[in-house]
Amino acid sequence: MIFADADASPLRGAANRGQHSVHVARTSTTGPGGYPIYVDSTGIIRAEISERGEVRMLASGFGQKPQQPLRCVPSRDRDVRPEPSASA
């Protein structure tokens, strides 16, 4: 998942802002739309991603307002992974 860098200066314009990527892995669970849920290694970033690449960000904690990614890039690694533990 590719996100806009929240720390980039808005004066630079949207096209020139920095970007960062987060690798997410598919879990065995599905989201409210019936599509697989993907999580990052910390379990903080959670997203439901359809086969068409549509992304629904899911809050992983109280008061969280997840940022919508700019785009998703499929990975070659499509294995189902267990979700990280709460202590991770």
Secondary structure, DSSP 8 states (H G I E B T S, - for coil): -EEE-TTS-GGG-GGGS-EEE---EEEEEE-TTSSEEEE-TTS--EEEE-TT--EEEE--STT------SB----S---------TT-
